[in-house]
Amino acid sequence: MAEVTRVNPPGTEAIYQSYKFSQAVVANGRVEVAGQVGLAPDFTVPEDVGEQARHAFTNLARVLEAAGSSLKHVLHLTQYLTDIREARIVDEVFAEFFPEDYPARTVVQVGALVLPNLKLEIQATAILKDAG
């Protein structure tokens, strides 16, 4: 049976306890990252979708590092937007974090996210740094 490691970086304990999920799970050299949202470090949600995206990608990078991976090791991203018309703004921020060697990516519109003022959520699958 494969060993499964749950990853919850410091500062995410309240999320783990309140919402009952790990930020990432590692098994067989793969990292499955739960949806990362645009929460600022003080748990506020900016109104601007670009700022939310910047926080979400920063949070994603932090979780990946804690799991032994990085943005360079992302295989696939799924981006959930509450307004697909804002996809271009999110794409601009995406390019800041992934300037080349893009992962596979899916972008979809959803009716709502876990908090009413959230505009996007980013889920990722990656491999460990030492897996390849």
C-alpha positions in Angstrom: 0.0 0.0 0.0 1.3 3.4 -0.9 2.2 5.9 1.8 0.0 9.0 1.9 1.2 12.2 3.4 -1.1 15.1 4.1 0.4 18.6 3.9 -0.9 21.6 5.8 1.6 24.4 5.9 1.8 26.6 9.0 -1.0 29.1 9.0 -3.5 26.8 7.4 -4.5 25.0 10.6 -7.8 26.9 10.8 -8.8 25.8 7.3 -8.0 22.2 8.1 -10.1 22.3 11.2 -13.0 24.4 9.9 -13.4 23.0 6.4 -12.0 19.5 7.0 -9.5 19.1 4.2 -5.7 19.0 3.7 -4.0 21.6 1.5 -2.3 18.8 -0.4 -1.9 15.1 -0.4 1.3 13.3 -1.6 1.5 9.7 -2.8 3.5 7.8 -5.3 5.6 10.9 -6.3 2.5 12.9 -7.1 1.1 16.0 -5.3 -2.6 16.7 -5.4 -3.3 20.2 -4.2 -6.7 21.3 -3.0 -8.3 24.3 -4.5 -6.4 27.5 -3.6 -8.4 30.7 -3.4 -7.6 34.4 -3.3 -7.4 34.8 0.5 -4.7 37.3 1.6 -2.4 36.3 4.5 -4.8 38.1 6.9 -7.7 36.0 5.6 -9.3 38.9 3.8 -10.6 38.6 0.2 -9.6 41.4 -2.2 -12.4 42.7 -4.5 -10.2 42.6 -7.6 -9.9 39.3 -9.4 -6.3 40.0 -10.4 -5.3 40.4 -6.7 -7.3 37.3 -5.8 -5.5 35.4 -8.5 -2.1 36.6 -7.3 -2.9 35.4 -3.8 -4.2 32.1 -5.1 -1.1 31.4 -7.1 1.1 32.5 -4.2 -0.8 30.2 -1.9 -0.4 27.4 -4.5 3.3 27.9 -4.6 3.5 27.8 -0.8 1.6 24.6 -0.6 3.7 23.0 -3.3 6.9 23.9 -1.6 5.6 22.5 1.7 4.8 19.3 -0.1 8.3 19.0 -1.7 7.3 20.3 -5.1 7.2 23.6 -7.0 5.3 25.5 -9.7 7.9 24.1 -12.2 6.6 20.6 -11.3 2.9 21.3 -12.0 1.4 18.9 -14.4 -2.2 20.2 -14.6 -4.1 23.2 -13.2 -7.9 23.6 -13.1 -9.1 27.2 -12.6 -12.6 27.8 -11.5 -14.0 31.3 -12.2 -17.3 32.7 -11.2 -17.2 35.0 -14.3 -15.4 33.6 -17.3 -15.2 37.1 -18.7 -12.4 37.7 -16.1 -10.3 34.9 -17.5 -8.0 37.3 -19.4 -7.2 39.1 -16.1 -6.4 35.8 -14.5 -4.3 34.8 -17.5 -2.1 37.8 -17.0 -1.4 36.8 -13.4 -0.9 33.2 -14.5 1.9 34.3 -16.8 3.7 36.0 -13.9 3.9 32.6 -12.1 4.3 30.4 -15.3 6.3 32.5 -17.8 7.1 29.4 -19.9 6.8 25.7 -19.9 3.1 25.9 -19.2 1.3 23.0 -17.5 -1.8 21.5 -18.9 -4.7 23.7 -17.9 -8.5 23.7 -17.7 -10.5 26.9 -17.1 -14.2 26.7 -16.3 -17.0 28.9 -15.0 -18.9 27.9 -11.9 -21.9 29.3 -10.2 -20.3 30.0 -6.8 -17.4 29.2 -4.6 -17.2 28.4 -0.8 -17.2 32.1 0.2 -19.5 34.5 -1.7 -16.9 37.1 -2.5 -14.4 34.6 -4.0 -14.0 34.9 -7.7 -11.6 32.0 -8.5 -10.2 28.8 -7.2 -7.1 27.0 -8.5 -6.5 23.3 -8.1 -3.3 21.5 -9.2 -1.6 18.2 -9.7 2.2 18.1 -9.6 5.1 15.7 -9.1 7.7 15.9 -6.4 10.9 17.7 -7.2 12.9 14.5 -6.8 10.4 12.3 -8.8 11.7 13.3 -12.2 
